[in-house]
């Protein structure tokens, strides 16, 4: 029988590195429209969260994404990331 150890809430034994990779992949999914509609706000949100958790690649993608967004879109993405971080 397999064991599953909880080291951190919501991550189990996958570790923080794997969690950051998942967050980065969510950003890429929304940025490219892979299996969904392209959503720059959602892409920036997930890149921002991954960057906060230590992903340099996500920080680069976040900066690139911000160049293509309006001020209103950027404000919404930052607000949504902040709300997600508060809840998780």
C-alpha positions in Angstrom: 0.0 0.0 0.0 1.3 3.5 -0.9 1.9 6.1 1.8 1.0 9.7 1.4 2.6 12.0 3.9 1.4 15.6 4.5 4.3 17.9 4.9 2.5 21.1 4.0 -1.2 21.9 3.6 -2.5 21.2 0.1 0.8 19.8 -1.1 1.2 16.4 0.5 4.6 14.9 -0.1 5.0 16.4 -3.6 6.9 19.3 -2.1 7.0 23.0 -2.8 9.0 22.6 -6.0 6.3 20.5 -7.6 3.6 22.9 -6.5 5.4 25.8 -8.1 5.7 23.8 -11.3 2.0 23.3 -11.3 1.3 27.0 -10.8 3.7 27.8 -13.6 1.9 25.3 -15.9 -1.4 26.9 -15.1 0.0 30.3 -16.2 1.3 28.7 -19.4 -2.1 27.1 -20.0 -4.0 30.4 -19.8 -1.3 32.3 -21.7 -1.3 29.9 -24.7 -4.9 28.8 -24.6 -4.0 25.2 -24.1 -7.3 23.3 -23.3 -9.0 26.7 -22.5 -9.5 30.2 -23.9 -6.5 32.5 -23.7 -6.9 34.6 -20.5 -4.1 37.1 -19.9 -5.5 38.0 -16.4 -5.5 34.4 -15.3 -2.1 33.7 -16.8 -0.6 36.7 -15.0 -2.3 35.6 -11.8 -0.7 32.1 -11.9 2.7 33.4 -13.0 2.6 35.9 -10.1 1.8 33.3 -7.5 4.5 30.9 -8.9 7.0 33.8 -8.8 6.1 34.7 -5.2 6.8 31.0 -4.4 10.2 31.3 -6.0 10.0 30.5 -9.7 12.4 32.8 -11.7 10.8 31.6 -15.0 7.4 32.6 -13.7 8.7 36.0 -12.8 10.0 36.4 -16.3 6.7 35.2 -17.9 4.8 37.6 -15.5 6.8 40.6 -16.7 6.3 39.6 -20.3 2.6 39.1 -19.8 2.2 42.5 -18.1 3.5 44.2 -21.3 0.5 42.9 -23.2 -2.1 43.9 -20.6 -4.1 47.1 -19.9 -3.7 48.7 -16.5 -7.2 47.5 -15.6 -6.4 43.9 -16.5 -3.1 44.1 -14.6 -4.9 45.5 -11.5 -7.4 42.6 -11.7 -4.7 40.0 -12.0 -2.8 41.3 -9.0 -6.0 41.5 -7.0 -7.0 37.9 -7.9 -3.4 36.7 -7.0 -3.6 38.5 -3.7 -7.0 36.9 -2.9 -5.7 33.4 -3.8 -2.7 33.9 -1.6 -4.8 35.0 1.3 -7.0 31.9 1.0 -4.2 29.4 0.5 
